[in-house]
Amino acid sequence: MPYAGVNGQRLYYEVGGDGEALVLLHGALSDADMMEAPATGLASGFRTVRYDRRGHGRTGEAPGPVRELLVPSAAFDAARDRDGLEERLQRMFLRSAKAAARFARAVSPWGEPQAARLSSVTARTAIFVGDRDGTDRLRCAEAIADGIPGAELVTFPGLGRFLHVEEPRPVMRRLTDFFLPEPTIER
């Protein structure tokens, strides 16, 4: 398994494909496996990098108290509607169950909240969210898209927090369309 030393911690990572690098980040209580389908779909045109964030999956524990998993939460409602999906997500989350500080917010070394620095992002950015996700998460997605110049907010109807696992085909199609747009044909 590949690991990289970053600020004194070993981070698990996976790299695939060739081309310009894309970093795919998973959310809380998950690991890099959550981004396997997007990485596979984009590997034909990009070098995809995904990793287990601190305190998640194979990266190992972060300091601090362990919290209970919130599997009964509304975030799993859409996953419960699809056969076997809830169990698959729970297996991923259980690998991160020992991740202690996954909810802690470290004080920024720059002295300002991360949201205040969104306007400095220059990378082409798409924010994907399902319309069945929580109100706070939908508002956060809108705020992130509004804060990053040129960012595109894509909302998928009928999907929840795990949209690319719930309905991989339309989500992956939209993702590849974003990064690999159809060439324009001159007439």
C-alpha atoms as a printed R data frame, in Angstrom:
    type eleno elety resid chain resno       x      y       z
1   ATOM     1    CA   MET     A     1   0.000  0.000   0.000
2   ATOM     2    CA   PRO     A     2   1.357  3.444  -0.878
3   ATOM     3    CA   TYR     A     3   1.811  5.954   1.936
4   ATOM     4    CA   ALA     A     4   3.212  9.465   1.965
5   ATOM     5    CA   GLY     A     5   4.660 11.260   4.969
6   ATOM     6    CA   VAL     A     6   2.878 14.605   5.409
7   ATOM     7    CA   ASN     A     7   3.499 16.796   8.461
8   ATOM     8    CA   GLY     A     8   4.506 13.824  10.574
9   ATOM     9    CA   GLN     A     9   1.594 11.554   9.618
10  ATOM    10    CA   ARG     A    10   1.445  8.690   7.124
11  ATOM    11    CA   LEU     A    11  -1.317  9.284   4.572
12  ATOM    12    CA   TYR     A    12  -2.627  6.416   2.451
13  ATOM    13    CA   TYR     A    13  -3.064  7.395  -1.202
14  ATOM    14    CA   GLU     A    14  -3.790  5.983  -4.653
15  ATOM    15    CA   VAL     A    15  -2.806  7.407  -8.036
16  ATOM    16    CA   GLY     A    16  -4.103  6.323 -11.418
17  ATOM    17    CA   GLY     A    17  -4.238  7.471 -15.014
18  ATOM    18    CA   ASP     A    18  -2.118  9.889 -16.999
19  ATOM    19    CA   GLY     A    19  -2.364 13.585 -17.697
20  ATOM    20    CA   GLU     A    20  -3.088 16.681 -15.661
21  ATOM    21    CA   ALA     A    21  -3.533 15.882 -11.942
22  ATOM    22    CA   LEU     A    22  -6.956 15.888 -10.277
23  ATOM    23    CA   VAL     A    23  -7.278 15.473  -6.513
24  ATOM    24    CA   LEU     A    24 -10.491 13.764  -5.391
25  ATOM    25    CA   LEU     A    25 -11.410 14.244  -1.717
26  ATOM    26    CA   HIS     A    26 -13.821 12.132   0.313
27  ATOM    27    CA   GLY     A    27 -16.046 13.493   3.054
28  ATOM    28    CA   ALA     A    28 -16.138 12.771   6.770
29  ATOM    29    CA   LEU     A    29 -16.598  9.193   7.968
30  ATOM    30    CA   SER     A    30 -15.379  7.753   4.686
31  ATOM    31    CA   ASP     A    31 -12.111  7.026   2.869
32  ATOM    32    CA   ALA     A    32 -10.528  7.138  -0.582
33  ATOM    33    CA   ASP     A    33 -12.640  4.166  -1.691
34  ATOM    34    CA   MET     A    34 -15.623  6.545  -1.827
35  ATOM    35    CA   MET     A    35 -13.857  8.225  -4.763
36  ATOM    36    CA   GLU     A    36 -12.994  5.006  -6.640
37  ATOM    37    CA   ALA     A    37 -15.685  5.381  -9.332
38  ATOM    38    CA   PRO     A    38 -14.830  9.024 -10.088
39  ATOM    39    CA   ALA     A    39 -11.113  8.185 -10.171
40  ATOM    40    CA   THR     A    40 -11.689  5.275 -12.550
41  ATOM    41    CA   GLY     A    41 -13.952  7.337 -14.786
42  ATOM    42    CA   LEU     A    42 -11.466 10.197 -15.048
43  ATOM    43    CA   ALA     A    43  -8.267  8.136 -15.291
44  ATOM    44    CA   SER     A    44  -8.476  7.964 -19.081
45  ATOM    45    CA   GLY     A    45  -7.767 11.692 -19.366
46  ATOM    46    CA   PHE     A    46  -6.238 12.673 -16.030
47  ATOM    47    CA   ARG     A    47  -3.828 11.539 -13.366
48  ATOM    48    CA   THR     A    48  -6.205 11.038 -10.435
49  ATOM    49    CA   VAL     A    49  -5.039 11.280  -6.846
50  ATOM    50    CA   ARG     A    50  -7.217 10.186  -3.949
51  ATOM    51    CA   TYR     A    51  -6.186  9.696  -0.377
52  ATOM    52    CA   ASP     A    52  -7.526  8.824   3.052
53  ATOM    53    CA   ARG     A    53  -7.722 12.109   4.955
54  ATOM    54    CA   ARG     A    54  -6.229 12.366   8.433
55  ATOM    55    CA   GLY     A    55  -8.038 10.096  10.840
56  ATOM    56    CA   HIS     A    56  -9.847  8.219   8.088
57  ATOM    57    CA   GLY     A    57  -9.484  4.762   6.562
58  ATOM    58    CA   ARG     A    58  -5.938  3.470   6.198
59  ATOM    59    CA   THR     A    59  -4.276  6.765   7.139
60  ATOM    60    CA   GLY     A    60  -4.707  6.029  10.809
61  ATOM    61    CA   GLU     A    61  -5.950  7.739  13.886
62  ATOM    62    CA   ALA     A    62  -5.799 11.400  14.649
63  ATOM    63    CA   PRO     A    63  -5.486 12.571  18.249
64  ATOM    64    CA   GLY     A    64  -8.674 13.230  20.229
65  ATOM    65    CA   PRO     A    65 -11.803 11.463  21.472
66  ATOM    66    CA   VAL     A    66 -13.615  8.842  19.364
67  ATOM    67    CA   ARG     A    67 -17.231  9.612  18.453
68  ATOM    68    CA   GLU     A    68 -20.033  7.242  17.524
69  ATOM    69    CA   LEU     A    69 -20.980  6.778  13.890
70  ATOM    70    CA   LEU     A    70 -24.183  8.546  12.909
71  ATOM    71    CA   VAL     A    71 -25.463  5.844  10.536
72  ATOM    72    CA   PRO     A    72 -29.114  6.452  11.539
73  ATOM    73    CA   SER     A    73 -28.786 10.066  10.336
74  ATOM    74    CA   ALA     A    74 -30.844 11.515   7.501
75  ATOM    75    CA   ALA     A    75 -27.719 11.472   5.316
76  ATOM    76    CA   PHE     A    76 -28.368  7.748   4.838
77  ATOM    77    CA   ASP     A    77 -32.023  8.123   3.779
78  ATOM    78    CA   ALA     A    78 -31.308  7.997   0.047
79  ATOM    79    CA   ALA     A    79 -28.829  5.150   0.563
80  ATOM    80    CA   ARG     A    80 -31.493  3.071   2.331
81  ATOM    81    CA   ASP     A    81 -33.638  3.267  -0.821
82  ATOM    82    CA   ARG     A    82 -31.063  1.336  -2.868
83  ATOM    83    CA   ASP     A    83 -30.406 -2.347  -2.336
84  ATOM    84    CA   GLY     A    84 -27.091 -3.026  -0.560
85  ATOM    85    CA   LEU     A    85 -25.867  0.581  -0.638
86  ATOM    86    CA   GLU     A    86 -26.315  1.282   3.069
87  ATOM    87    CA   GLU     A    87 -24.254 -1.805   3.976
88  ATOM    88    CA   ARG     A    88 -21.484 -0.805   1.538
89  ATOM    89    CA   LEU     A    89 -21.302  2.691   3.020
90  ATOM    90    CA   GLN     A    90 -21.307  1.353   6.574
91  ATOM    91    CA   ARG     A    91 -18.315 -0.895   5.763
92  ATOM    92    CA   MET     A    92 -16.394  2.140   4.489
93  ATOM    93    CA   PHE     A    93 -17.362  4.189   7.531
94  ATOM    94    CA   LEU     A    94 -16.452  1.421   9.974
95  ATOM    95    CA   ARG     A    95 -12.897  1.495   8.625
96  ATOM    96    CA   SER     A    96 -12.834  5.086   9.863
97  ATOM    97    CA   ALA     A    97 -14.570  4.364  13.187
98  ATOM    98    CA   LYS     A    98 -11.279  4.779  15.041
99  ATOM    99    CA   ALA     A    99 -10.746  8.173  13.456
100 ATOM   100    CA   ALA     A   100 -10.824 10.296  16.546
101 ATOM   101    CA   ALA     A   101 -10.736 13.937  15.545
102 ATOM   102    CA   ARG     A   102 -12.674 13.798  12.311
103 ATOM   103    CA   PHE     A   103 -15.169 16.374  13.557
104 ATOM   104    CA   ALA     A   104 -12.631 18.714  15.135
105 ATOM   105    CA   ARG     A   105 -11.843 21.920  13.288
106 ATOM   106    CA   ALA     A   106  -8.234 22.958  13.610
107 ATOM   107    CA   VAL     A   107  -7.440 26.631  13.949
108 ATOM   108    CA   SER     A   108  -6.249 27.946  10.614
109 ATOM   109    CA   PRO     A   109  -2.536 28.784  10.502
110 ATOM   110    CA   TRP     A   110  -3.465 31.726   8.260
111 ATOM   111    CA   GLY     A   111  -5.635 33.303  10.958
112 ATOM   112    CA   GLU     A   112  -8.796 33.407   8.852
113 ATOM   113    CA   PRO     A   113 -11.538 30.875   8.177
114 ATOM   114    CA   GLN     A   114 -11.187 28.710   5.087
115 ATOM   115    CA   ALA     A   115 -14.384 30.203   3.651
116 ATOM   116    CA   ALA     A   116 -12.674 33.601   3.551
117 ATOM   117    CA   ARG     A   117  -9.983 32.149   1.255
118 ATOM   118    CA   LEU     A   118 -12.331 30.573  -1.310
119 ATOM   119    CA   SER     A   119 -11.897 33.520  -3.654
120 ATOM   120    CA   SER     A   120  -8.209 32.617  -4.025
121 ATOM   121    CA   VAL     A   121  -8.998 29.219  -5.588
122 ATOM   122    CA   THR     A   122  -7.957 29.326  -9.240
123 ATOM   123    CA   ALA     A   123  -8.536 25.696 -10.220
124 ATOM   124    CA   ARG     A   124 -11.539 24.805 -12.322
125 ATOM   125    CA   THR     A   125 -14.075 23.685  -9.720
126 ATOM   126    CA   ALA     A   126 -17.347 21.767  -9.680
127 ATOM   127    CA   ILE     A   127 -19.384 21.200  -6.528
128 ATOM   128    CA   PHE     A   128 -21.757 18.231  -6.771
129 ATOM   129    CA   VAL     A   129 -24.640 17.787  -4.340
130 ATOM   130    CA   GLY     A   130 -27.865 15.779  -4.247
131 ATOM   131    CA   ASP     A   131 -31.143 17.604  -3.635
132 ATOM   132    CA   ARG     A   132 -32.099 15.011  -0.976
133 ATOM   133    CA   ASP     A   133 -29.169 16.030   1.197
134 ATOM   134    CA   GLY     A   134 -29.608 18.103   4.323
135 ATOM   135    CA   THR     A   135 -30.537 21.778   4.151
136 ATOM   136    CA   ASP     A   136 -27.268 22.840   5.809
137 ATOM   137    CA   ARG     A   137 -25.198 20.832   3.338
138 ATOM   138    CA   LEU     A   138 -27.090 22.316   0.390
139 ATOM   139    CA   ARG     A   139 -26.511 25.828   1.756
140 ATOM   140    CA   CYS     A   140 -22.808 25.059   2.261
141 ATOM   141    CA   ALA     A   141 -22.498 23.795  -1.328
142 ATOM   142    CA   GLU     A   142 -24.106 27.016  -2.578
143 ATOM   143    CA   ALA     A   143 -21.799 29.154  -0.421
144 ATOM   144    CA   ILE     A   144 -18.699 27.301  -1.655
145 ATOM   145    CA   ALA     A   145 -19.791 27.661  -5.279
146 ATOM   146    CA   ASP     A   146 -20.516 31.363  -4.736
147 ATOM   147    CA   GLY     A   147 -17.128 31.877  -3.072
148 ATOM   148    CA   ILE     A   148 -14.933 30.253  -5.746
149 ATOM   149    CA   PRO     A   149 -14.648 32.329  -8.933
150 ATOM   150    CA   GLY     A   150 -16.190 30.452 -11.854
151 ATOM   151    CA   ALA     A   151 -17.201 27.418  -9.757
152 ATOM   152    CA   GLU     A   152 -20.116 25.401 -11.049
153 ATOM   153    CA   LEU     A   153 -22.748 24.037  -8.644
154 ATOM   154    CA   VAL     A   154 -24.399 20.855  -9.947
155 ATOM   155    CA   THR     A   155 -27.462 19.587  -8.069
156 ATOM   156    CA   PHE     A   156 -28.701 16.072  -8.813
157 ATOM   157    CA   PRO     A   157 -32.433 15.486  -8.330
158 ATOM   158    CA   GLY     A   158 -33.458 12.544  -6.169
159 ATOM   159    CA   LEU     A   159 -29.971 11.884  -4.795
160 ATOM   160    CA   GLY     A   160 -28.548 12.349  -1.314
161 ATOM   161    CA   ARG     A   161 -25.103 12.694   0.190
162 ATOM   162    CA   PHE     A   162 -23.588  9.686  -1.598
163 ATOM   163    CA   LEU     A   163 -24.704 10.655  -5.075
164 ATOM   164    CA   HIS     A   164 -21.895  9.048  -7.074
165 ATOM   165    CA   VAL     A   165 -22.475  5.778  -5.212
166 ATOM   166    CA   GLU     A   166 -26.292  6.014  -5.392
167 ATOM   167    CA   GLU     A   167 -26.477  6.637  -9.161
168 ATOM   168    CA   PRO     A   168 -22.966  6.401 -10.600
169 ATOM   169    CA   ARG     A   169 -23.775  6.676 -14.320
170 ATOM   170    CA   PRO     A   170 -25.394 10.140 -14.468
171 ATOM   171    CA   VAL     A   171 -23.011 11.528 -11.863
172 ATOM   172    CA   MET     A   172 -19.930 10.162 -13.632
173 ATOM   173    CA   ARG     A   173 -21.233 11.387 -16.981
174 ATOM   174    CA   ARG     A   174 -21.629 14.899 -15.575
175 ATOM   175    CA   LEU     A   175 -18.190 14.722 -13.944
176 ATOM   176    CA   THR     A   176 -16.468 13.629 -17.142
177 ATOM   177    CA   ASP     A   177 -18.412 16.259 -19.111
178 ATOM   178    CA   PHE     A   178 -17.105 18.889 -16.702
179 ATOM   179    CA   PHE     A   179 -13.471 17.843 -17.001
180 ATOM   180    CA   LEU     A   180 -13.495 16.449 -20.541
181 ATOM   181    CA   PRO     A   181 -15.990 18.597 -22.474
182 ATOM   182    CA   GLU     A   182 -16.962 17.548 -25.974
183 ATOM   183    CA   PRO     A   183 -14.732 19.297 -28.524
184 ATOM   184    CA   THR     A   184 -16.397 22.048 -30.507
185 ATOM   185    CA   ILE     A   185 -16.777 21.308 -34.190
186 ATOM   186    CA   GLU     A   186 -16.218 24.159 -36.600
187 ATOM   187    CA   ARG     A   187 -18.756 24.498 -39.375
